[in-house]
Amino acid sequence: LRQTKDGMIDNPAVSAWAAMAFASANVDPKSVKRAKGVKKNKRRSLMDYLQEYSQTNLNRNWLRKNRKAAKPLATDYARQIMAVYAARQNPRSHGGVNLVTELGRFYNNGQFGSTGLMNDDIFAIIAYRAGQVSPGDRKFRRAISFVLKNQHADGGFSYNTSARSKSDIDTTAAAIQALVLARKSGVRTASNNSLYVAIQRAYDFLLSRQQASGGFGYNSKFSRSNSQSTAWAMQAIASFKGSKSVRNMKSSAGLNPMSFQASLQSKNGGFRLDTTTGSRVWETASAIPALLNKPWLIRYRSALSINASKKLLKKGQRVKIFGRIANGAKGIVTIRYKKGRGQWKTARRIRVNGSTYGATIRLNSVNRYVFSAKIGSAKSRAMVINSK
């Protein structure tokens, strides 16, 4: 793990991508802490670092006092929102900063950030969905229109808006995922079919650019297949056509994107950009969700769920606490609870050998109860039950 003592992995941007990668593999980004060389009570998680980054480098008040610090771009806020969402945290209140509002400040004359770039608009669309911005929001809809307006005749998209720019895989793949999210949110353009048609054209562009290796290169100039472009293409395909389409996408040599990605994995587990480089953290963070068929938006799902037969009941009534264990497990599930602002206590310890657990518990006082469950290192979310 390339994590520093303060919780960062490589740099702020890669840390955000890493949070999404861990979430895609159902590893809670809040649990990712460097242990080697750090005392247990001093260990900081990946999300501790990203929260501090929000408090400082993405905080206007801090930036006013630290004028020498690099000014954040729209993409810095969008990426941070995606990472915070992936960790099941609130992008509207992260480190005391409303990241969604701050991203909105980059909106100008129908688009986000630089008028000469496409990536800030594409990722703003994705981030706005993570921030639960209404599909009817003017900035959201205008950004979609701006992206559609800049689709090339070949169906692809390019990093910048110059008429002479060539379509590239990375921007096209990101645009597909953004437009799929927009369409799923209920957005329709002037013609109800125009959004779907735009996605289909971009998808067809991707298909036409697959190389014999099974992978994808960045564009016609930098044509060598690489893991980064291939990963984003895989996510785009999965978002629009489903995971089976990625496996079934065979090149002229009978190879698919997954086999190409596998060929670039190093012995240390990391992924190389291409056959000429060593393993890199960003490429690895991109490969993980792609191989797991997890397009944006990515969100951590606990390996252990918790639920209740009732969420509101009378004093003295019994309630059934139950849940599922991802992929099954053998061991002890501990159901814990606390009343009001009290301390956590153990309610039940259940021996399990399978994918479900359950117990009946009596609530003996009028109070607000909070329940959670744990097995091994897996923890469920907190669940509130009120007794009256």
Buried (B, 14 or more C-beta within 10 A) or exposed (E): EBBEBEBBBBEBBBBBBBBBBBBBEBBBBBBBBBEEEBEEEEBBBBBBBBBBBBBBBBBEEBBEEEEEEEEBBBBBBBBBBBBBBBBBBEBBEBBEBBBBEBBBEBBEEBBBBBBEBBBBBBBBBBBBBBBEBEBEBEBBBBBBBBBBEBBBEBBBBBBBBEEEBEBBBBBBBBBBBBBBBBBEBEBBBEEEEEBBBBBBBBBEBBEEBBBEBBBBBBBEEEEBBBBBBBBBBBBBBBBBBEBEBBBEBEBEEEBBBBBBBEBBBEEEEBBBBBEEBEBBBBBBBBBBBBBBBBBBBBBBEBBBBBBBEBEEBEEEEEBEBBBBBEEEBEEBBBBBBBBEEEEEEEBBEBEBEEEEBBBEBEBEEEBEBBBBBBBEEBBBEEBEBEBE
